[in-house]
Amino acid sequence: MSLSVFDTEQRYVRLNDVACRVMGVPEDVLLGRYFPESVEDAEHSQSFLNNLRTVTETGRPLRYDSWAGSRR
């Protein structure tokens, strides 16, 4: 499972190995970067960013699920 941790400004603080493989770069390339700078401008990415902002503004957890096809 891919897991990323963000600070209150939606910048990467920590990524697990799976997240790095999915993103195609090592963790040190993403640390400190603003989330939208690291993904394609896609609708699902904007939705994820909106959820990050909501959590930051309210302090309340949200559930966000995302699916992708497997690489075969």
N, CA, C, O and CB atoms as a CASP TS submission, in Angstrom:
PFRMAT TS
TARGET T0000
AUTHOR 0000-0000-0000
METHOD Language model
MODEL 1
PARENT N/A
ATOM      1  N   MET     1       0.834  -1.162   0.000  1.00  0.00           N
ATOM      2  CA  MET     1       0.000   0.000   0.000  1.00  0.00           C
ATOM      3  C   MET     1       0.889   1.238   0.000  1.00  0.00           C
ATOM      4  O   MET     1       1.838   1.341   0.777  1.00  0.00           O
ATOM      5  CB  MET     1      -0.954  -0.009   1.204  1.00  0.00           C
ATOM      6  N   SER     2       0.568   2.160  -0.872  1.00  0.00           N
ATOM      7  CA  SER     2       1.292   3.421  -0.966  1.00  0.00           C
ATOM      8  C   SER     2       0.849   4.351   0.165  1.00  0.00           C
ATOM      9  O   SER     2      -0.346   4.507   0.415  1.00  0.00           O
ATOM     10  CB  SER     2       1.061   4.087  -2.348  1.00  0.00           C
ATOM     11  N   LEU     3       1.814   4.962   0.841  1.00  0.00           N
ATOM     12  CA  LEU     3       1.497   5.861   1.945  1.00  0.00           C
ATOM     13  C   LEU     3       2.425   7.066   1.912  1.00  0.00           C
ATOM     14  O   LEU     3       3.647   6.927   1.845  1.00  0.00           O
ATOM     15  CB  LEU     3       1.607   5.129   3.300  1.00  0.00           C
ATOM     16  N   SER     4       1.821   8.256   1.960  1.00  0.00           N
ATOM     17  CA  SER     4       2.578   9.505   2.010  1.00  0.00           C
ATOM     18  C   SER     4       2.077  10.331   3.182  1.00  0.00           C
ATOM     19  O   SER     4       0.886  10.320   3.491  1.00  0.00           O
ATOM     20  CB  SER     4       2.450  10.299   0.675  1.00  0.00           C
ATOM     21  N   VAL     5       2.987  11.048   3.837  1.00  0.00           N
ATOM     22  CA  VAL     5       2.644  11.924   4.950  1.00  0.00           C
ATOM     23  C   VAL     5       2.975  13.349   4.510  1.00  0.00           C
ATOM     24  O   VAL     5       4.034  13.612   3.940  1.00  0.00           O
ATOM     25  CB  VAL     5       3.419  11.524   6.274  1.00  0.00           C
ATOM     26  N   PHE     6       2.038  14.265   4.790  1.00  0.00           N
ATOM     27  CA  PHE     6       2.186  15.661   4.383  1.00  0.00           C
ATOM     28  C   PHE     6       2.141  16.580   5.594  1.00  0.00           C
ATOM     29  O   PHE     6       1.551  16.244   6.621  1.00  0.00           O
ATOM     30  CB  PHE     6       1.090  16.052   3.380  1.00  0.00           C
ATOM     31  N   ASP     7       2.775  17.749   5.460  1.00  0.00           N
ATOM     32  CA  ASP     7       2.676  18.749   6.515  1.00  0.00           C
ATOM     33  C   ASP     7       1.439  19.614   6.259  1.00  0.00           C
ATOM     34  O   ASP     7       0.663  19.331   5.346  1.00  0.00           O
ATOM     35  CB  ASP     7       3.969  19.624   6.581  1.00  0.00           C
ATOM     36  N   THR     8       1.254  20.654   7.054  1.00  0.00           N
ATOM     37  CA  THR     8       0.052  21.490   6.930  1.00  0.00           C
ATOM     38  C   THR     8       0.040  22.361   5.675  1.00  0.00           C
ATOM     39  O   THR     8      -0.968  23.003   5.380  1.00  0.00           O
ATOM     40  CB  THR     8      -0.076  22.372   8.141  1.00  0.00           C
ATOM     41  N   GLU     9       1.136  22.389   4.943  1.00  0.00           N
ATOM     42  CA  GLU     9       1.186  23.137   3.680  1.00  0.00           C
ATOM     43  C   GLU     9       1.172  22.196   2.482  1.00  0.00           C
ATOM     44  O   GLU     9       1.531  22.587   1.372  1.00  0.00           O
ATOM     45  CB  GLU     9       2.436  24.025   3.631  1.00  0.00           C
ATOM     46  N   GLN    10       0.755  20.954   2.714  1.00  0.00           N
ATOM     47  CA  GLN    10       0.643  19.923   1.682  1.00  0.00           C
ATOM     48  C   GLN    10       1.990  19.616   1.019  1.00  0.00           C
ATOM     49  O   GLN    10       2.066  19.395  -0.189  1.00  0.00           O
ATOM     50  CB  GLN    10      -0.364  20.357   0.623  1.00  0.00           C
ATOM     51  N   ARG    11       3.041  19.608   1.827  1.00  0.00           N
ATOM     52  CA  ARG    11       4.375  19.243   1.362  1.00  0.00           C
ATOM     53  C   ARG    11       4.730  17.872   1.943  1.00  0.00           C
ATOM     54  O   ARG    11       4.389  17.559   3.083  1.00  0.00           O
ATOM     55  CB  ARG    11       5.436  20.325   1.774  1.00  0.00           C
ATOM     56  N   TYR    12       5.414  17.071   1.144  1.00  0.00           N
ATOM     57  CA  TYR    12       5.786  15.726   1.584  1.00  0.00           C
ATOM     58  C   TYR    12       6.732  15.770   2.779  1.00  0.00           C
ATOM     59  O   TYR    12       7.711  16.517   2.792  1.00  0.00           O
ATOM     60  CB  TYR    12       6.433  14.955   0.436  1.00  0.00           C
ATOM     61  N   VAL    13       6.419  14.955   3.779  1.00  0.00           N
ATOM     62  CA  VAL    13       7.263  14.800   4.957  1.00  0.00           C
ATOM     63  C   VAL    13       7.878  13.403   4.964  1.00  0.00           C
ATOM     64  O   VAL    13       9.021  13.225   5.387  1.00  0.00           O
ATOM     65  CB  VAL    13       6.450  15.047   6.254  1.00  0.00           C
ATOM     66  N   ARG    14       7.116  12.412   4.494  1.00  0.00           N
ATOM     67  CA  ARG    14       7.583  11.022   4.502  1.00  0.00           C
ATOM     68  C   ARG    14       6.797  10.233   3.465  1.00  0.00           C
ATOM     69  O   ARG    14       5.604  10.466   3.270  1.00  0.00           O
ATOM     70  CB  ARG    14       7.430  10.382   5.918  1.00  0.00           C
ATOM     71  N   LEU    15       7.472   9.298   2.803  1.00  0.00           N
ATOM     72  CA  LEU    15       6.833   8.374   1.864  1.00  0.00           C
ATOM     73  C   LEU    15       7.376   6.982   2.125  1.00  0.00           C
ATOM     74  O   LEU    15       8.554   6.817   2.442  1.00  0.00           O
ATOM     75  CB  LEU    15       7.080   8.801   0.380  1.00  0.00           C
ATOM     76  N   ASN    16       6.516   5.981   1.993  1.00  0.00           N
ATOM     77  CA  ASN    16       7.037   4.621   2.131  1.00  0.00           C
ATOM     78  C   ASN    16       7.597   4.159   0.784  1.00  0.00           C
ATOM     79  O   ASN    16       7.457   4.849  -0.227  1.00  0.00           O
ATOM     80  CB  ASN    16       5.926   3.644   2.635  1.00  0.00           C
ATOM     81  N   ASP    17       8.226   2.994   0.783  1.00  0.00           N
ATOM     82  CA  ASP    17       8.865   2.485  -0.432  1.00  0.00           C
ATOM     83  C   ASP    17       7.874   2.286  -1.577  1.00  0.00           C
ATOM     84  O   ASP    17       8.204   2.530  -2.738  1.00  0.00           O
ATOM     85  CB  ASP    17       9.565   1.175  -0.136  1.00  0.00           C
ATOM     86  N   VAL    18       6.661   1.845  -1.250  1.00  0.00           N
ATOM     87  CA  VAL    18       5.647   1.627  -2.292  1.00  0.00           C
ATOM     88  C   VAL    18       5.281   2.961  -2.947  1.00  0.00           C
ATOM     89  O   VAL    18       5.179   3.034  -4.172  1.00  0.00           O
ATOM     90  CB  VAL    18       4.377   0.947  -1.696  1.00  0.00           C
ATOM     91  N   ALA    19       5.085   4.002  -2.161  1.00  0.00           N
ATOM     92  CA  ALA    19       4.761   5.316  -2.716  1.00  0.00           C
ATOM     93  C   ALA    19       5.869   5.787  -3.653  1.00  0.00           C
ATOM     94  O   ALA    19       5.588   6.345  -4.714  1.00  0.00           O
ATOM     95  CB  ALA    19       4.543   6.343  -1.586  1.00  0.00           C
ATOM     96  N   CYS    20       7.099   5.571  -3.275  1.00  0.00           N
ATOM     97  CA  CYS    20       8.237   5.976  -4.113  1.00  0.00           C
ATOM     98  C   CYS    20       8.248   5.197  -5.424  1.00  0.00           C
ATOM     99  O   CYS    20       8.530   5.762  -6.481  1.00  0.00           O
ATOM    100  CB  CYS    20       9.566   5.763  -3.361  1.00  0.00           C
ATOM    101  N   ARG    21       7.945   3.909  -5.361  1.00  0.00           N
ATOM    102  CA  ARG    21       7.880   3.118  -6.587  1.00  0.00           C
ATOM    103  C   ARG    21       6.751   3.599  -7.488  1.00  0.00           C
ATOM    104  O   ARG    21       6.924   3.702  -8.702  1.00  0.00           O
ATOM    105  CB  ARG    21       7.694   1.637  -6.258  1.00  0.00           C
ATOM    106  N   VAL    22       5.590   3.896  -6.897  1.00  0.00           N
ATOM    107  CA  VAL    22       4.455   4.396  -7.678  1.00  0.00           C
ATOM    108  C   VAL    22       4.801   5.730  -8.339  1.00  0.00           C
ATOM    109  O   VAL    22       4.472   5.958  -9.503  1.00  0.00           O
ATOM    110  CB  VAL    22       3.209   4.553  -6.781  1.00  0.00           C
ATOM    111  N   MET    23       5.466   6.607  -7.589  1.00  0.00           N
ATOM    112  CA  MET    23       5.832   7.927  -8.113  1.00  0.00           C
ATOM    113  C   MET    23       7.029   7.846  -9.053  1.00  0.00           C
ATOM    114  O   MET    23       7.251   8.746  -9.863  1.00  0.00           O
ATOM    115  CB  MET    23       6.142   8.886  -6.965  1.00  0.00           C
ATOM    116  N   GLY    24       7.797   6.766  -8.944  1.00  0.00           N
ATOM    117  CA  GLY    24       8.941   6.576  -9.833  1.00  0.00           C
ATOM    118  C   GLY    24      10.180   7.358  -9.461  1.00  0.00           C
ATOM    119  O   GLY    24      11.069   7.551 -10.291  1.00  0.00           O
ATOM    120  N   VAL    25      10.248   7.812  -8.213  1.00  0.00           N
ATOM    121  CA  VAL    25      11.416   8.573  -7.747  1.00  0.00           C
ATOM    122  C   VAL    25      11.718   8.204  -6.299  1.00  0.00           C
ATOM    123  O   VAL    25      10.829   7.746  -5.582  1.00  0.00           O
ATOM    124  CB  VAL    25      11.173  10.108  -7.879  1.00  0.00           C
ATOM    125  N   PRO    26      12.964   8.396  -5.860  1.00  0.00           N
ATOM    126  CA  PRO    26      13.294   8.132  -4.456  1.00  0.00           C
ATOM    127  C   PRO    26      12.683   9.190  -3.535  1.00  0.00           C
ATOM    128  O   PRO    26      12.347  10.292  -3.968  1.00  0.00           O
ATOM    129  CB  PRO    26      14.819   8.088  -4.265  1.00  0.00           C
ATOM    130  N   GLU    27      12.547   8.833  -2.269  1.00  0.00           N
ATOM    131  CA  GLU    27      11.920   9.720  -1.299  1.00  0.00           C
ATOM    132  C   GLU    27      12.580  11.096  -1.248  1.00  0.00           C
ATOM    133  O   GLU    27      11.878  12.104  -1.164  1.00  0.00           O
ATOM    134  CB  GLU    27      11.960   9.089   0.069  1.00  0.00           C
ATOM    135  N   ASP    28      13.887  11.160  -1.296  1.00  0.00           N
ATOM    136  CA  ASP    28      14.570  12.455  -1.153  1.00  0.00           C
ATOM    137  C   ASP    28      14.225  13.440  -2.266  1.00  0.00           C
ATOM    138  O   ASP    28      14.384  14.647  -2.085  1.00  0.00           O
ATOM    139  CB  ASP    28      16.066  12.244  -1.121  1.00  0.00           C
ATOM    140  N   VAL    29      13.762  12.955  -3.398  1.00  0.00           N
ATOM    141  CA  VAL    29      13.349  13.843  -4.495  1.00  0.00           C
ATOM    142  C   VAL    29      12.029  14.549  -4.158  1.00  0.00           C
ATOM    143  O   VAL    29      11.788  15.668  -4.609  1.00  0.00           O
ATOM    144  CB  VAL    29      13.203  13.042  -5.813  1.00  0.00           C
ATOM    145  N   LEU    30      11.184  13.893  -3.368  1.00  0.00           N
ATOM    146  CA  LEU    30       9.864  14.446  -3.062  1.00  0.00           C
ATOM    147  C   LEU    30       9.791  15.190  -1.731  1.00  0.00           C
ATOM    148  O   LEU    30       8.925  16.047  -1.559  1.00  0.00           O
ATOM    149  CB  LEU    30       8.859  13.347  -3.060  1.00  0.00           C
ATOM    150  N   LEU    31      10.664  14.886  -0.804  1.00  0.00           N
ATOM    151  CA  LEU    31      10.593  15.525   0.512  1.00  0.00           C
ATOM    152  C   LEU    31      10.621  17.045   0.398  1.00  0.00           C
ATOM    153  O   LEU    31      11.494  17.620  -0.251  1.00  0.00           O
ATOM    154  CB  LEU    31      11.746  15.049   1.394  1.00  0.00           C
ATOM    155  N   GLY    32       9.651  17.681   1.041  1.00  0.00           N
ATOM    156  CA  GLY    32       9.553  19.132   1.028  1.00  0.00           C
ATOM    157  C   GLY    32       8.827  19.712  -0.169  1.00  0.00           C
ATOM    158  O   GLY    32       8.532  20.907  -0.188  1.00  0.00           O
ATOM    159  N   ARG    33       8.530  18.887  -1.175  1.00  0.00           N
ATOM    160  CA  ARG    33       7.835  19.393  -2.365  1.00  0.00           C
ATOM    161  C   ARG    33       6.343  19.497  -2.109  1.00  0.00           C
ATOM    162  O   ARG    33       5.767  18.679  -1.391  1.00  0.00           O
ATOM    163  CB  ARG    33       8.099  18.486  -3.578  1.00  0.00           C
ATOM    164  N   TYR    34       5.724  20.505  -2.698  1.00  0.00           N
ATOM    165  CA  TYR    34       4.287  20.729  -2.638  1.00  0.00           C
ATOM    166  C   TYR    34       3.607  19.667  -3.494  1.00  0.00           C
ATOM    167  O   TYR    34       4.002  19.446  -4.639  1.00  0.00           O
ATOM    168  CB  TYR    34       3.914  22.171  -3.119  1.00  0.00           C
ATOM    169  N   PHE    35       2.591  19.013  -2.950  1.00  0.00           N
ATOM    170  CA  PHE    35       1.961  17.891  -3.629  1.00  0.00           C
ATOM    171  C   PHE    35       1.629  18.148  -5.105  1.00  0.00           C
ATOM    172  O   PHE    35       1.994  17.322  -5.942  1.00  0.00           O
ATOM    173  CB  PHE    35       0.716  17.524  -2.904  1.00  0.00           C
ATOM    174  N   PRO    36       0.954  19.253  -5.471  1.00  0.00           N
ATOM    175  CA  PRO    36       0.604  19.450  -6.889  1.00  0.00           C
ATOM    176  C   PRO    36       1.804  19.521  -7.838  1.00  0.00           C
ATOM    177  O   PRO    36       1.655  19.287  -9.037  1.00  0.00           O
ATOM    178  CB  PRO    36      -0.193  20.708  -7.029  1.00  0.00           C
ATOM    179  N   GLU    37       2.982  19.839  -7.317  1.00  0.00           N
ATOM    180  CA  GLU    37       4.178  19.892  -8.158  1.00  0.00           C
ATOM    181  C   GLU    37       4.703  18.499  -8.506  1.00  0.00           C
ATOM    182  O   GLU    37       5.588  18.360  -9.351  1.00  0.00           O
ATOM    183  CB  GLU    37       5.268  20.689  -7.460  1.00  0.00           C
ATOM    184  N   SER    38       4.161  17.477  -7.860  1.00  0.00           N
ATOM    185  CA  SER    38       4.702  16.138  -8.034  1.00  0.00           C
ATOM    186  C   SER    38       3.799  15.193  -8.828  1.00  0.00           C
ATOM    187  O   SER    38       4.173  14.046  -9.071  1.00  0.00           O
ATOM    188  CB  SER    38       4.976  15.546  -6.702  1.00  0.00           C
ATOM    189  N   VAL    39       2.624  15.656  -9.231  1.00  0.00           N
ATOM    190  CA  VAL    39       1.677  14.799  -9.947  1.00  0.00           C
ATOM    191  C   VAL    39       1.169  15.490 -11.201  1.00  0.00           C
ATOM    192  O   VAL    39       1.245  16.711 -11.342  1.00  0.00           O
ATOM    193  CB  VAL    39       0.499  14.418  -9.041  1.00  0.00           C
ATOM    194  N   GLU    40       0.650  14.673 -12.105  1.00  0.00           N
ATOM    195  CA  GLU    40       0.037  15.240 -13.297  1.00  0.00           C
ATOM    196  C   GLU    40      -1.207  16.027 -12.901  1.00  0.00           C
ATOM    197  O   GLU    40      -1.817  15.740 -11.871  1.00  0.00           O
ATOM    198  CB  GLU    40      -0.317  14.132 -14.319  1.00  0.00           C
ATOM    199  N   ASP    41      -1.582  16.999 -13.691  1.00  0.00           N
ATOM    200  CA  ASP    41      -2.775  17.798 -13.424  1.00  0.00           C
ATOM    201  C   ASP    41      -4.004  16.973 -13.797  1.00  0.00           C
ATOM    202  O   ASP    41      -4.548  17.117 -14.892  1.00  0.00           O
ATOM    203  CB  ASP    41      -2.742  19.150 -14.215  1.00  0.00           C
ATOM    204  N   ALA    42      -4.430  16.118 -12.889  1.00  0.00           N
ATOM    205  CA  ALA    42      -5.553  15.232 -13.132  1.00  0.00           C
ATOM    206  C   ALA    42      -6.653  15.508 -12.117  1.00  0.00           C
ATOM    207  O   ALA    42      -6.393  16.015 -11.026  1.00  0.00           O
ATOM    208  CB  ALA    42      -5.111  13.760 -13.071  1.00  0.00           C
ATOM    209  N   GLU    43      -7.868  15.173 -12.480  1.00  0.00           N
ATOM    210  CA  GLU    43      -9.010  15.421 -11.600  1.00  0.00           C
ATOM    211  C   GLU    43      -8.841  14.742 -10.242  1.00  0.00           C
ATOM    212  O   GLU    43      -9.129  15.349  -9.210  1.00  0.00           O
ATOM    213  CB  GLU    43     -10.293  14.939 -12.261  1.00  0.00           C
ATOM    214  N   HIS    44      -8.379  13.490 -10.230  1.00  0.00           N
ATOM    215  CA  HIS    44      -8.219  12.791  -8.954  1.00  0.00           C
ATOM    216  C   HIS    44      -7.146  13.442  -8.079  1.00  0.00           C
ATOM    217  O   HIS    44      -7.226  13.375  -6.852  1.00  0.00           O
ATOM    218  CB  HIS    44      -7.868  11.326  -9.201  1.00  0.00           C
ATOM    219  N   SER    45      -6.166  14.057  -8.684  1.00  0.00           N
ATOM    220  CA  SER    45      -5.135  14.744  -7.906  1.00  0.00           C
ATOM    221  C   SER    45      -5.707  15.990  -7.242  1.00  0.00           C
ATOM    222  O   SER    45      -5.362  16.291  -6.100  1.00  0.00           O
ATOM    223  CB  SER    45      -3.941  15.118  -8.800  1.00  0.00           C
ATOM    224  N   GLN    46      -6.567  16.713  -7.932  1.00  0.00           N
ATOM    225  CA  GLN    46      -7.191  17.905  -7.354  1.00  0.00           C
ATOM    226  C   GLN    46      -8.097  17.513  -6.192  1.00  0.00           C
ATOM    227  O   GLN    46      -8.145  18.209  -5.178  1.00  0.00           O
ATOM    228  CB  GLN    46      -7.994  18.677  -8.426  1.00  0.00           C
ATOM    229  N   SER    47      -8.803  16.416  -6.336  1.00  0.00           N
ATOM    230  CA  SER    47      -9.663  15.935  -5.261  1.00  0.00           C
ATOM    231  C   SER    47      -8.834  15.591  -4.022  1.00  0.00           C
ATOM    232  O   SER    47      -9.221  15.916  -2.900  1.00  0.00           O
ATOM    233  CB  SER    47     -10.468  14.708  -5.726  1.00  0.00           C
ATOM    234  N   PHE    48      -7.690  14.929  -4.234  1.00  0.00           N
ATOM    235  CA  PHE    48      -6.816  14.580  -3.124  1.00  0.00           C
ATOM    236  C   PHE    48      -6.300  15.839  -2.441  1.00  0.00           C
ATOM    237  O   PHE    48      -6.289  15.912  -1.212  1.00  0.00           O
ATOM    238  CB  PHE    48      -5.645  13.714  -3.609  1.00  0.00           C
ATOM    239  N   LEU    49      -5.874  16.827  -3.215  1.00  0.00           N
ATOM    240  CA  LEU    49      -5.381  18.081  -2.645  1.00  0.00           C
ATOM    241  C   LEU    49      -6.486  18.769  -1.844  1.00  0.00           C
ATOM    242  O   LEU    49      -6.220  19.304  -0.768  1.00  0.00           O
ATOM    243  CB  LEU    49      -4.861  19.018  -3.761  1.00  0.00           C
ATOM    244  N   ASN    50      -7.704  18.763  -2.344  1.00  0.00           N
ATOM    245  CA  ASN    50      -8.827  19.361  -1.602  1.00  0.00           C
ATOM    246  C   ASN    50      -9.012  18.676  -0.255  1.00  0.00           C
ATOM    247  O   ASN    50      -9.291  19.334   0.748  1.00  0.00           O
ATOM    248  CB  ASN    50     -10.131  19.268  -2.422  1.00  0.00           C
ATOM    249  N   ASN    51      -8.857  17.356  -0.231  1.00  0.00           N
ATOM    250  CA  ASN    51      -8.971  16.621   1.031  1.00  0.00           C
ATOM    251  C   ASN    51      -7.829  16.974   1.974  1.00  0.00           C
ATOM    252  O   ASN    51      -8.053  17.126   3.175  1.00  0.00           O
ATOM    253  CB  ASN    51      -8.989  15.111   0.772  1.00  0.00           C
ATOM    254  N   LEU    52      -6.619  17.107   1.459  1.00  0.00           N
ATOM    255  CA  LEU    52      -5.491  17.517   2.301  1.00  0.00           C
ATOM    256  C   LEU    52      -5.764  18.880   2.935  1.00  0.00           C
ATOM    257  O   LEU    52      -5.505  19.082   4.122  1.00  0.00           O
ATOM    258  CB  LEU    52      -4.185  17.566   1.474  1.00  0.00           C
ATOM    259  N   ARG    53      -6.281  19.799   2.150  1.00  0.00           N
ATOM    260  CA  ARG    53      -6.578  21.146   2.664  1.00  0.00           C
ATOM    261  C   ARG    53      -7.667  21.101   3.729  1.00  0.00           C
ATOM    262  O   ARG    53      -7.578  21.790   4.745  1.00  0.00           O
ATOM    263  CB  ARG    53      -7.008  22.076   1.519  1.00  0.00           C
ATOM    264  N   THR    54      -8.686  20.294   3.497  1.00  0.00           N
ATOM    265  CA  THR    54      -9.779  20.180   4.460  1.00  0.00           C
ATOM    266  C   THR    54      -9.278  19.646   5.788  1.00  0.00           C
ATOM    267  O   THR    54      -9.662  20.155   6.841  1.00  0.00           O
ATOM    268  CB  THR    54     -10.882  19.276   3.916  1.00  0.00           C
ATOM    269  N   VAL    55      -8.432  18.632   5.759  1.00  0.00           N
ATOM    270  CA  VAL    55      -7.869  18.074   6.992  1.00  0.00           C
ATOM    271  C   VAL    55      -7.047  19.138   7.719  1.00  0.00           C
ATOM    272  O   VAL    55      -7.133  19.265   8.940  1.00  0.00           O
ATOM    273  CB  VAL    55      -6.994  16.830   6.683  1.00  0.00           C
ATOM    274  N   THR    56      -6.259  19.891   6.975  1.00  0.00           N
ATOM    275  CA  THR    56      -5.444  20.948   7.576  1.00  0.00           C
ATOM    276  C   THR    56      -6.320  22.016   8.219  1.00  0.00           C
ATOM    277  O   THR    56      -6.040  22.465   9.330  1.00  0.00           O
ATOM    278  CB  THR    56      -4.529  21.583   6.524  1.00  0.00           C
ATOM    279  N   GLU    57      -7.377  22.422   7.525  1.00  0.00           N
ATOM    280  CA  GLU    57      -8.245  23.502   8.012  1.00  0.00           C
ATOM    281  C   GLU    57      -9.107  23.078   9.194  1.00  0.00           C
ATOM    282  O   GLU    57      -9.347  23.878  10.099  1.00  0.00           O
ATOM    283  CB  GLU    57      -9.136  23.992   6.893  1.00  0.00           C
ATOM    284  N   THR    58      -9.574  21.841   9.199  1.00  0.00           N
ATOM    285  CA  THR    58     -10.504  21.404  10.240  1.00  0.00           C
ATOM    286  C   THR    58      -9.833  20.600  11.350  1.00  0.00           C
ATOM    287  O   THR    58     -10.348  20.538  12.466  1.00  0.00           O
ATOM    288  CB  THR    58     -11.598  20.582   9.624  1.00  0.00           C
ATOM    289  N   GLY    59      -8.693  19.986  11.053  1.00  0.00           N
ATOM    290  CA  GLY    59      -8.050  19.117  12.023  1.00  0.00           C
ATOM    291  C   GLY    59      -8.739  17.772  12.174  1.00  0.00           C
ATOM    292  O   GLY    59      -8.396  16.988  13.059  1.00  0.00           O
ATOM    293  N   ARG    60      -9.706  17.506  11.315  1.00  0.00           N
ATOM    294  CA  ARG    60     -10.460  16.256  11.386  1.00  0.00           C
ATOM    295  C   ARG    60     -10.013  15.307  10.276  1.00  0.00           C
ATOM    296  O   ARG    60      -9.756  15.739   9.152  1.00  0.00           O
ATOM    297  CB  ARG    60     -11.977  16.528  11.284  1.00  0.00           C
ATOM    298  N   PRO    61      -9.920  14.026  10.590  1.00  0.00           N
ATOM    299  CA  PRO    61      -9.498  13.053   9.570  1.00  0.00           C
ATOM    300  C   PRO    61     -10.566  12.849   8.505  1.00  0.00           C
ATOM    301  O   PRO    61     -11.761  12.988   8.767  1.00  0.00           O
ATOM    302  CB  PRO    61      -9.164  11.713  10.223  1.00  0.00           C
ATOM    303  N   LEU    62     -10.122  12.522   7.317  1.00  0.00           N
ATOM    304  CA  LEU    62     -11.005  12.168   6.204  1.00  0.00           C
ATOM    305  C   LEU    62     -10.516  10.865   5.605  1.00  0.00           C
ATOM    306  O   LEU    62      -9.329  10.544   5.669  1.00  0.00           O
ATOM    307  CB  LEU    62     -11.050  13.298   5.125  1.00  0.00           C
ATOM    308  N   ARG    63     -11.421  10.133   5.035  1.00  0.00           N
ATOM    309  CA  ARG    63     -11.036   8.930   4.309  1.00  0.00           C
ATOM    310  C   ARG    63     -10.974   9.270   2.835  1.00  0.00           C
ATOM    311  O   ARG    63     -11.898   9.875   2.290  1.00  0.00           O
ATOM    312  CB  ARG    63     -12.028   7.759   4.574  1.00  0.00           C
ATOM    313  N   TYR    64      -9.894   8.884   2.193  1.00  0.00           N
ATOM    314  CA  TYR    64      -9.734   9.100   0.755  1.00  0.00           C
ATOM    315  C   TYR    64      -9.222   7.807   0.145  1.00  0.00           C
ATOM    316  O   TYR    64      -8.152   7.324   0.519  1.00  0.00           O
ATOM    317  CB  TYR    64      -8.758  10.294   0.454  1.00  0.00           C
ATOM    318  N   ASP    65      -9.964   7.250  -0.776  1.00  0.00           N
ATOM    319  CA  ASP    65      -9.573   6.025  -1.459  1.00  0.00           C
ATOM    320  C   ASP    65      -9.234   6.335  -2.902  1.00  0.00           C
ATOM    321  O   ASP    65      -9.873   7.167  -3.547  1.00  0.00           O
ATOM    322  CB  ASP    65     -10.688   4.968  -1.379  1.00  0.00           C
ATOM    323  N   SER    66      -8.217   5.651  -3.392  1.00  0.00           N
ATOM    324  CA  SER    66      -7.789   5.831  -4.768  1.00  0.00           C
ATOM    325  C   SER    66      -7.407   4.473  -5.334  1.00  0.00           C
ATOM    326  O   SER    66      -6.806   3.654  -4.639  1.00  0.00           O
ATOM    327  CB  SER    66      -6.605   6.833  -4.864  1.00  0.00           C
ATOM    328  N   TRP    67      -7.748   4.237  -6.572  1.00  0.00           N
ATOM    329  CA  TRP    67      -7.419   2.965  -7.210  1.00  0.00           C
ATOM    330  C   TRP    67      -6.675   3.209  -8.501  1.00  0.00           C
ATOM    331  O   TRP    67      -6.875   4.218  -9.178  1.00  0.00           O
ATOM    332  CB  TRP    67      -8.682   2.139  -7.471  1.00  0.00           C
ATOM    333  N   ALA    68      -5.829   2.284  -8.822  1.00  0.00           N
ATOM    334  CA  ALA    68      -5.082   2.338 -10.095  1.00  0.00           C
ATOM    335  C   ALA    68      -4.953   0.911 -10.607  1.00  0.00           C
ATOM    336  O   ALA    68      -4.948  -0.044  -9.830  1.00  0.00           O
ATOM    337  CB  ALA    68      -3.652   3.013  -9.917  1.00  0.00           C
ATOM    338  N   GLY    69      -4.849   0.783 -11.908  1.00  0.00           N
ATOM    339  CA  GLY    69      -4.641  -0.538 -12.496  1.00  0.00           C
ATOM    340  C   GLY    69      -3.274  -1.082 -12.131  1.00  0.00           C
ATOM    341  O   GLY    69      -2.328  -0.333 -11.890  1.00  0.00           O
ATOM    342  N   SER    70      -3.193  -2.391 -12.096  1.00  0.00           N
ATOM    343  CA  SER    70      -1.907  -3.011 -11.779  1.00  0.00           C
ATOM    344  C   SER    70      -0.973  -2.951 -12.968  1.00  0.00           C
ATOM    345  O   SER    70      -1.406  -2.936 -14.120  1.00  0.00           O
ATOM    346  CB  SER    70      -2.100  -4.459 -11.340  1.00  0.00           C
ATOM    347  N   ARG    71       0.308  -2.916 -12.674  1.00  0.00           N
ATOM    348  CA  ARG    71       1.316  -2.951 -13.725  1.00  0.00           C
ATOM    349  C   ARG    71       1.675  -4.408 -13.960  1.00  0.00           C
ATOM    350  O   ARG    71       2.150  -5.084 -13.047  1.00  0.00           O
ATOM    351  CB  ARG    71       2.582  -2.103 -13.345  1.00  0.00           C
ATOM    352  N   ARG    72       1.461  -4.885 -15.137  1.00  0.00           N
ATOM    353  CA  ARG    72       1.750  -6.292 -15.426  1.00  0.00           C
ATOM    354  C   ARG    72       2.914  -6.413 -16.338  1.00  0.00           C
ATOM    355  O   ARG    72       3.307  -7.523 -16.694  1.00  0.00           O
ATOM    356  CB  ARG    72       0.556  -6.983 -16.031  1.00  0.00           C
TER
END
